[in-house]
């Protein structure tokens, strides 16, 4: 069991559902990020996903795309993101994750980047554009450091594909709630319920649902 999964399961002893939030580092500024994270933690957020900005965030809709582009335009660098994350993980004792795209890790140096993330207590990575078939080295480096390479299920994923992804994942599985990119509304209907049942049958890892979650009622549906 990864450190991240252990932390999630410990928190689930006291409640039925957890809340994971997301923000783009450097947007609109690191000072604002710092205050937003403080408020998130004070209001009971369980995990925080910090996105390292990238110029072509293929899984993200217009709002997060704009945040990525503005953060880069204002001078946000990968090194600054790592230093900021180090500050946050030292101050707040909840799990923090990095979300980004593989080119960031590749250009920085995969092993060096993962080592630095490990040293500052980042507990997992979400890298939407890196399938396990192309990420063997990435998977090995993360798992050797007890960090979680979080895999992604989609409504279009077959049972066999879900099982294959789960075997390569750790921490939890990110279940994309609908087709498309972030930012659009999700209908939590019977099709969605059947999809979540398929996700649950494919893995024993905790499930996280994202894309289109807008309110407390969505999370409880």
C-alpha positions in Angstrom: 0.0 0.0 0.0 1.4 3.4 -1.0 1.8 6.2 1.6 -1.0 8.0 -0.3 -3.5 5.1 -0.2 -2.7 4.6 3.5 -3.5 8.3 4.2 -6.7 8.1 2.2 -7.9 5.0 4.0 -7.1 6.5 7.4 -9.2 9.5 6.6 -12.1 7.3 5.3 -12.4 5.7 8.7 -14.1 8.9 9.9 -16.2 9.8 6.9 -17.8 8.3 3.8 -16.3 10.6 1.2 -13.2 12.9 1.0 -12.6 16.2 -0.9 -9.7 16.7 -3.2 -9.2 20.2 -4.7 -7.1 21.6 -7.5 -5.2 24.7 -8.3 -2.8 25.9 -11.0 0.5 27.0 -9.5 1.4 30.6 -10.2 -2.1 31.6 -11.1 -2.9 34.3 -10.5 0.2 34.3 -8.2 2.0 32.2 -5.8 0.9 34.5 -3.0 -2.7 33.9 -3.9 -2.0 30.1 -4.1 -0.6 30.3 -0.6 -3.7 31.9 0.8 -6.1 29.7 -1.1 -4.3 26.5 0.2 -4.4 27.9 3.7 -8.2 28.4 3.4 -8.7 25.0 1.8 -6.9 23.2 4.7 -8.7 25.3 7.3 -12.0 24.3 5.8 -11.3 20.6 5.8 -9.9 19.7 2.4 -8.4 16.2 2.5 -6.0 16.2 -0.5 -4.7 19.0 -2.8 -3.7 18.6 -6.4 -1.2 21.2 -7.4 -0.9 21.6 -11.2 2.5 22.6 -12.6 1.6 24.9 -15.6 2.2 23.6 -19.1 1.6 25.3 -22.4 -0.6 22.6 -23.9 -2.7 21.0 -21.1 -4.6 18.6 -23.3 -7.0 17.3 -20.6 -8.1 20.8 -19.5 -10.9 23.0 -20.7 -10.8 26.7 -21.4 -10.6 28.0 -17.8 -7.7 25.8 -16.7 -6.0 26.3 -20.0 -6.2 30.0 -19.5 -4.8 29.7 -16.0 -1.9 27.6 -17.3 -1.1 30.1 -20.0 -1.4 33.1 -17.7 0.8 31.5 -15.1 3.5 30.8 -17.7 3.1 34.4 -19.2 3.7 35.8 -15.7 7.0 33.9 -15.4 6.1 30.8 -13.4 9.0 28.3 -13.6 9.1 24.6 -12.7 11.8 25.3 -10.0 9.5 27.9 -8.4 6.7 25.3 -8.3 8.9 22.8 -6.6 10.0 25.4 -4.0 6.4 26.5 -3.4 5.3 22.8 -3.0 8.2 22.3 -0.5 6.8 25.2 1.6 3.2 23.9 1.5 4.0 20.3 2.4 6.1 21.5 5.3 3.3 23.7 6.6 0.2 21.6 6.0 0.0 18.0 6.9 -2.4 16.6 4.3 -1.4 14.7 1.1 -0.3 16.9 -1.8 -0.1 15.7 -5.4 1.5 17.1 -8.5 -0.6 17.2 -11.7 1.2 18.1 -14.9 2.1 16.8 -18.3 4.9 14.5 -19.2 7.0 17.0 -21.1 7.6 18.8 -17.8 9.1 15.7 -16.2 11.0 14.7 -19.3 12.7 18.1 -19.8 13.5 18.5 -16.2 15.0 15.0 -16.0 12.6 12.3 -14.9 14.6 10.7 -12.1 15.8 14.1 -10.7 12.2 15.5 -10.8 10.8 12.5 -9.0 13.6 12.6 -6.4 13.0 16.2 -5.7 9.2 15.6 -5.4 9.9 12.7 -3.0 12.2 14.8 -0.9 9.5 17.5 -0.4 6.9 14.9 0.5 4.8 15.0 -2.7 2.8 11.7 -2.4 1.6 11.2 -5.9 1.5 12.3 -9.6 -1.3 12.7 -12.1 0.1 12.8 -15.6 -2.9 12.6 -18.0 -0.8 12.2 -21.3 1.4 9.3 -20.2 -0.2 5.8 -20.6 1.6 3.1 -18.7 2.8 1.5 -21.9 5.0 4.5 -22.5 5.8 5.3 -18.8 7.6 2.2 -17.5 10.5 4.2 -16.1 8.2 6.7 -14.6 6.2 4.0 -12.9 9.3 2.2 -11.6 10.8 5.4 -10.1 7.6 6.4 -8.4 6.8 3.0 -6.9 10.4 2.5 -5.7 9.9 5.7 -3.6 6.5 4.7 -2.3 4.9 7.4 -4.4 1.6 6.9 -6.3 1.4 7.0 -10.1 -2.3 7.8 -10.2 -4.1 6.2 -13.2 -7.2 7.5 -15.0 -10.4 5.7 -15.9 -12.7 7.1 -18.5 -16.3 6.2 -19.5 -14.9 4.8 -22.7 -12.5 2.5 -20.9 -13.2 -1.2 -21.3 -13.1 -3.6 -18.3 -9.8 -5.0 -19.5 -8.3 -1.6 -19.9 -9.4 -0.5 -16.4 -7.9 -3.6 -14.9 -4.6 -3.0 -16.7 -4.5 0.6 -15.6 -5.3 -0.3 -12.0 -2.4 -2.8 -12.0 0.0 0.0 -12.9 -1.5 2.5 -10.5 -1.3 3.3 -6.8 -2.9 5.7 -4.3 -6.3 5.9 -5.9 -7.9 5.8 -9.3 -9.0 9.1 -10.9 -12.4 8.4 -12.6 -13.2 11.0 -15.2 -16.9 11.5 -14.9 -17.6 12.2 -18.6 -16.1 12.4 -22.0 -14.3 15.6 -22.9 -12.1 18.1 -21.0 -12.5 19.8 -17.6 -14.9 22.6 -16.9 -18.2 21.3 -18.4 -21.2 20.1 -16.4 -21.5 16.4 -15.7 -24.9 14.7 -15.5 -25.0 12.3 -12.6 -27.5 9.9 -14.1 -28.0 6.2 -14.4 -25.2 5.9 -17.0 -22.8 7.6 -14.6 -23.9 5.2 -11.8 -23.2 2.2 -14.1 -19.9 3.6 -15.0 -18.9 3.9 -11.4 -19.9 0.3 -10.8 -17.6 -0.7 -13.6 -14.8 1.3 -12.1 -15.4 -0.3 -8.7 -15.4 -3.8 -10.1 -12.0 -3.2 -11.8 -10.0 -2.2 -8.8 -9.7 -2.3 -5.0 -8.0 1.1 -4.9 -10.0 4.1 -3.6 -11.9 6.0 -6.4 -11.8 9.7 -7.0 -14.4 11.3 -9.3 -13.5 14.4 -11.2 -14.6 16.6 -14.2 -17.8 18.6 -13.6 -18.0 18.3 -9.8 -19.5 21.7 -8.9 -21.3 21.3 -5.5 -21.5 19.3 -2.4 -24.6 17.5 -3.7 -22.7 16.3 -6.8 -20.2 14.6 -4.5 -22.9 12.9 -2.6 -24.8 11.7 -5.6 
